[in-house]
């Protein structure tokens, strides 16, 4: 038999897990380096910014953790409604609603404001780089295009 409050405790723990898992999406910042990129030589090509456009960066993966955790939490919470078959119906409806809410929450947490930067490099190539909008860039700015050994490219002043 489940003690009073146990289901609500489970829901709380599961919701906390959604928040923690969703916050683990990788940074797309031009100012953030992973530990694998630190203390490694990066190639630099200088250039001039041709254009900058605001974009939205979404998490690349489907929101699996939020869907699963939200579904379980919704099912547990829904099962507390009614008794007998009403409890079962509540669990099913709660699971579906929780899964949808969890997926939406995880997707929204993984969405960031970004910029698309077109750079005319001094070597004659023109490239486009998308990164988080944490660096102020304008057309005509002189910039450095850094490429790390893992292939990650960023634009900095």
C-alpha positions in Angstrom: 0.0 0.0 0.0 1.2 3.5 -0.9 1.4 6.0 2.0 -0.3 9.4 1.6 2.0 11.9 -0.1 4.2 9.2 -1.7 2.7 9.7 -5.2 3.2 13.5 -4.9 6.8 13.0 -3.8 7.4 10.8 -6.9 5.9 13.5 -9.1 8.1 16.1 -7.5 11.2 14.0 -8.0 10.3 13.2 -11.6 9.7 16.9 -12.4 13.0 17.8 -10.9 14.6 15.2 -13.1 13.0 16.7 -16.2 14.5 20.1 -15.3 17.9 18.7 -14.6 18.0 16.6 -17.8 16.7 19.4 -20.0 19.4 21.8 -18.7 22.1 19.5 -20.0 21.9 20.6 -23.6 25.3 21.7 -25.0 26.2 25.4 -25.4 26.3 26.9 -28.9 28.1 30.0 -27.6 31.1 31.5 -29.3 32.5 32.2 -25.9 32.1 28.7 -24.3 34.7 25.9 -24.8 34.3 22.3 -23.9 37.0 20.7 -21.8 38.1 18.7 -24.9 38.6 22.0 -26.8 40.6 23.7 -24.1 44.4 23.7 -24.4 44.3 22.5 -28.1 45.5 24.4 -31.1 42.7 26.0 -33.2 43.2 27.2 -36.7 42.3 30.9 -37.3 41.2 32.5 -40.5 40.5 36.3 -40.4 37.7 37.9 -42.3 35.0 40.5 -42.6 31.4 40.0 -41.5 29.1 40.3 -44.5 25.8 39.9 -42.7 24.2 38.9 -39.4 20.7 37.5 -39.0 18.8 36.5 -35.8 17.9 32.8 -35.8 16.5 30.2 -33.3 18.7 27.3 -32.2 16.6 24.3 -31.2 17.9 21.2 -29.4 18.8 18.6 -32.1 17.4 15.6 -30.3 13.7 14.7 -29.9 12.6 15.4 -26.3 12.7 11.8 -25.0 13.6 12.4 -21.4 10.9 15.0 -20.9 8.3 12.8 -22.6 9.1 9.8 -20.5 9.4 11.6 -17.2 6.3 13.7 -17.9 4.3 10.6 -18.8 5.3 8.8 -15.7 4.6 11.8 -13.5 1.3 12.5 -15.2 0.3 8.8 -14.8 1.1 8.8 -11.1 -0.7 12.1 -10.5 -3.7 11.0 -12.7 -4.1 7.7 -10.8 -4.8 9.6 -7.6 -8.1 10.8 -9.2 -11.1 8.6 -8.4 -11.0 4.9 -7.5 -11.2 1.6 -9.4 -11.7 2.2 -13.2 -11.7 6.0 -12.6 -8.2 5.8 -11.3 -7.1 3.8 -14.3 -8.7 6.3 -16.7 -7.0 9.1 -14.7 -3.7 7.4 -15.0 -4.0 7.0 -18.8 -5.1 10.6 -19.4 -2.5 11.9 -16.9 0.2 9.9 -18.7 -0.7 11.4 -22.1 -1.0 14.9 -20.8 2.2 14.6 -18.8 4.1 13.2 -21.8 3.0 16.1 -24.0 3.8 18.7 -21.3 7.2 17.1 -20.6 8.1 17.0 -24.3 7.1 20.7 -24.7 9.0 21.7 -21.6 12.2 19.9 -22.7 12.0 21.4 -26.2 11.5 24.9 -24.8 14.4 24.6 -22.4 16.7 23.5 -25.3 15.7 26.5 -27.5 18.1 29.5 -27.7 18.4 32.8 -29.5 21.2 32.6 -32.1 22.8 34.5 -34.9 23.7 33.4 -38.4 27.0 35.1 -39.4 28.2 35.2 -43.0 31.9 35.8 -43.2 34.1 36.7 -46.2 37.3 35.1 -45.2 40.7 36.6 -46.2 41.5 33.3 -47.9 38.8 33.9 -50.4 36.2 31.6 -49.0 32.8 32.7 -47.8 31.3 30.7 -44.9 28.2 30.9 -42.6 28.4 30.1 -38.9 25.5 29.8 -36.5 26.2 30.3 -32.8 24.4 31.7 -29.8 23.7 35.5 -29.8 26.2 36.3 -27.2 28.7 38.3 -29.3 27.8 41.7 -30.8 28.7 41.5 -34.5 27.7 43.9 -37.4 28.4 43.9 -41.1 31.9 45.2 -41.8 33.4 44.0 -38.5 36.8 42.3 -38.7 36.6 38.9 -37.1 38.5 35.6 -36.5 37.0 32.3 -37.5 38.3 29.6 -35.2 38.1 26.0 -36.1 38.8 23.5 -33.3 40.4 20.0 -33.8 36.9 18.5 -33.4 35.6 20.6 -36.3 33.6 23.1 -34.2 33.7 26.6 -35.7 33.1 29.9 -34.0 33.3 33.5 -34.8 34.9 36.0 -32.4 36.2 39.6 -32.5 
